Amino acid sequence: MKFTTTPPRLSDGLVGGAINGLINGAIAWSAFKGSAQVPLSVDSISAPGITALGNAATVVFSLTFMLTTITFFRYRSSARKSGDAPKALTEQAYWPQGLGIALRNTLLAFGAFIALAVLWQRFVGTLVVGPLAAAVVVGLVAMGATMFAERRTRCEMLQAAAAAA
């Protein structure tokens, strides 16, 4: 990761997002491939079986937390190596700053995703797709979670450094 103090764009995380999308799409494919059809969502929260959006919710929760933590350490490390980063940025500690960012990002992404999934279920209802389409949905959600986590982490680190200066 190259260090810069300019605010990151969402597109900066496109490569990592595509990689995580492919990885998580492949993992979802292995779970879905034995099914003739996979529901995107179902009417009951306690429905048996797997759904694409249920699988994606797990991906959003875990991936956002992990990638925020990884981005925190990578961005801080690149700031330290650059030699021209603000001291407030290079001295940020994972406890409590980094962990706080990780928890905020995770709760925001997970909450927003669940809200959208509930709205999807309310207005679209149960929609059944093939296993490949379900895996693509999970892959796209993983890509979005990756891009979101990277951008928000870097933005929050830069804001905290500016506030401390």
C-alpha positions in Angstrom: 0.0 0.0 0.0 1.4 3.3 -1.1 1.1 6.1 1.5 -0.7 9.3 0.7 -2.6 11.8 2.9 -5.2 12.5 0.2 -8.6 11.1 1.1 -9.0 7.7 -0.4 -11.6 7.0 -3.1 -13.8 4.0 -3.1 -12.2 2.8 -6.3 -8.8 2.6 -4.5 -10.0 -0.7 -3.1 -11.1 -2.2 -6.4 -8.2 -4.6 -6.8 -8.4 -6.0 -3.3 -12.2 -6.0 -3.6 -12.1 -8.1 -6.8 -9.7 -10.5 -5.2 -11.9 -10.9 -2.1 -15.0 -11.2 -4.3 -13.4 -14.0 -6.2 -12.3 -15.8 -3.1 -15.6 -15.5 -1.2 -17.6 -16.2 -4.4 -15.6 -19.5 -4.8 -16.3 -20.4 -1.1 -20.0 -19.7 -1.6 -20.0 -21.7 -4.8 -18.7 -24.7 -2.8 -21.6 -24.3 -0.4 -24.2 -23.8 -3.1 -23.1 -26.1 -5.9 -25.0 -29.1 -4.6 -28.3 -27.3 -4.7 -30.5 -27.0 -7.8 -31.7 -23.6 -6.6 -30.7 -21.2 -3.8 -33.1 -18.7 -2.3 -31.7 -15.2 -2.0 -33.8 -14.7 1.1 -36.8 -16.4 2.8 -39.7 -15.1 4.7 -38.7 -16.5 8.1 -35.5 -15.7 10.0 -35.4 -19.2 11.4 -35.9 -20.9 8.0 -33.8 -24.1 7.5 -31.2 -24.2 4.8 -28.8 -21.6 3.4 -29.7 -18.4 1.6 -27.4 -16.2 -0.5 -28.1 -13.1 1.6 -27.7 -15.1 4.8 -24.3 -16.3 3.6 -23.4 -12.7 2.5 -24.3 -11.3 5.9 -21.7 -13.5 7.5 -19.2 -12.4 4.9 -19.9 -8.7 5.6 -19.5 -9.1 9.3 -16.3 -11.1 9.3 -14.6 -9.6 6.3 -15.2 -6.0 7.4 -13.7 -6.5 10.8 -10.7 -8.5 9.4 -10.0 -6.1 6.6 -10.3 -3.0 8.7 -7.7 -4.4 11.1 -5.4 -5.4 8.2 -5.8 -2.0 6.5 -5.1 -0.2 9.8 -1.7 -2.0 10.2 -0.8 -1.7 6.5 -1.6 2.0 6.2 0.2 2.8 9.5 3.2 0.9 8.4 3.3 2.6 5.0 2.9 6.0 6.8 5.9 5.1 9.0 8.0 4.0 6.0 7.2 7.2 4.0 9.0 9.4 6.5 6.7 12.4 5.7 3.5 11.3 7.5 2.1 13.2 10.4 3.4 11.9 13.8 -0.2 11.6 15.0 -0.8 9.0 12.2 2.3 7.0 12.7 1.7 6.7 16.4 -1.9 5.5 16.3 -2.2 2.4 18.4 -4.5 -0.5 17.6 -5.9 -0.2 21.1 -8.1 1.8 21.3 -8.1 3.6 18.0 -7.7 0.7 15.5 -10.1 -1.5 17.4 -12.7 1.3 17.6 -12.4 1.9 13.9 -12.8 -1.9 13.3 -15.9 -2.1 15.5 -17.5 1.0 14.0 -16.9 -0.2 10.4 -18.2 -3.7 11.2 -21.3 -2.5 12.9 -22.1 0.0 10.2 -21.6 -2.4 7.3 -23.4 -5.3 9.0 -26.3 -3.1 10.1 -26.7 -1.5 6.7 -26.5 -4.8 4.9 -29.1 -6.4 7.2 -31.4 -3.4 6.8 -31.1 -3.7 3.0 -31.7 -7.5 3.2 -34.9 -6.9 5.2 -36.1 -4.3 2.7 -35.3 -6.7 -0.1 -37.3 -9.5 1.6 -40.2 -7.1 2.3 -40.5 -5.7 -1.2 -39.2 -8.5 -3.4 -40.0 -11.6 -1.3 -38.4 -15.0 -1.8 -36.5 -15.1 -5.0 -34.8 -18.4 -6.0 -31.7 -18.3 -8.3 -29.2 -20.8 -9.5 -26.1 -21.7 -7.4 -23.8 -19.6 -9.7 -25.9 -16.5 -9.4 -26.0 -16.9 -5.6 -22.2 -17.3 -5.5 -21.9 -14.1 -7.6 -24.2 -12.2 -5.2 -21.9 -13.3 -2.3 -18.8 -12.4 -4.3 -20.2 -8.9 -5.1 -21.1 -8.3 -1.5 -17.6 -9.3 -0.4 -16.1 -6.9 -3.0 -18.3 -4.1 -1.6 -17.3 -4.9 2.0 -13.6 -4.9 1.1 -13.8 -1.5 -0.7 -15.9 0.0 2.2 -13.5 -1.3 4.9 -10.4 0.0 3.2 -11.8 3.5 2.4 -13.4 4.1 5.8 -10.4 2.9 7.7 -8.0 5.2 5.9 -10.4 8.1 6.1 -10.9 7.6 9.9 -7.1 7.3 10.5 -6.5 10.5 8.5 -9.3 12.3 10.4 -8.0 11.2 13.8 -4.5 12.3 12.8 -5.8 15.7 11.7 -7.8 16.1 14.9 -4.7 15.3 17.0 -2.5 17.8 15.2 
